[in-house]
Amino acid sequence: MASMQRAQVIGILNATPDSFSDGGLFLSPSAALAQAQKLVADGADRLDLGAESTRPGFAPVDEGEERARLLPVLRAVAAALPEIPISVDTTKPAVARAALSLAPVTVNDVSGLTAPGMMDFARESRAPWVLMRPSSVPARDLVSFFARQLAALDPPGSQPVALDPGIGFGTTREEDFRLLEDGVRALLPFARPIWLGVSRKRVARVFRESLPAPASLDAASAVLALRGVAAGATHVRVHDPAAFLAVAAKEDA
C-alpha cells in the first residue's frame, strides 16, 4: 500500500440541512467551528466547507441562501484556524467571490467549470481551483473533459488546479470502482493534484457489504479511498479523519 505521506486528508464540513451524512448538524457558526476543530484535532490537513448539498436528488438553493449559510461559518473557521487551508464547495461565481473576499480559499467546483459564469470567474480570479467531472459528463469522457477545461483556462498552466474524477456523480457502481483506480491513473499525465471523495457514499456502502468481516462505513470508506491513493490520488475527502488515518496506519504497517 502506498504511504499516506503522499496524500492529504481533507475534513468534510457541511453547513447544510440536507446533506446525506450530516445534514443539519453544523448549520450554526458555533457548531461548525466546533466540528472544524474536531476534524483538525483528528488529523485533517485541510477543511472543505459546503453550503449546498450535492447528494443525488438534492434541492438546489439560491445564491442568497447559500451565502447566508456559508459565509458566517467560513468567517468563524478561518479566524479560529488561520493555519488550516480551506476549500469552499460551490458552483456559483458570486458565492466563490464572496468566500474569497473573506479568506484565501480554494474553490471546489463540482460543475467542473460548466456552471454559468464559473469559467469566466476562474479566469478572472486566478484562484486555486478543484475541477470535478460533473454528472453531466460520462465517466468514459473523463480525460477528454479535463483536457478541454484545462485548455480553456487562459493562460493554461498558470493557475493552481486540482482534478477530481467525480465518484458517485452520474455513475454506476461499476464505473465508480473503475474511476477509483483506472480513472485516477488516467489523470496522472496531467501532473495535477488529484482529489478523491468516496466517504460514506453508496459505492462505499456496496464495498462494505463485500468485506469478509464486519466494518464500519468509515472504515470501509477508508479502505476504498486508499485504493485511490495507491493509484495516485493526492488528497482524500473524509467525514472522519481519525477513522481514516487508523485504517491507513494498518495498511502501511
Secondary structure, 3 states (H helix, E strand, C coil): CCCHHHCEEEEEEECCCCCCCCCCCCCCHHHHHHHHHHHHHCCCCEEEEECCCCCCCCCCCCHHHHHHHHHHHHHHHHHHCCCCCEEEECCCHHHHHHHHHHCCCEEEECCCCCCCCHHHHHHHHCCCEEEECCCCCCHHHHHHHHHHHHHHCCCCCCCCEEEECCCCCCCCHHHHHHHHHHHHHHHHHHCCCEEEECCCCHHHHHHHHHCCCCCCHHHHHHHHHHHHHHHCCCEEEECCHHHHHHHHHHHHC
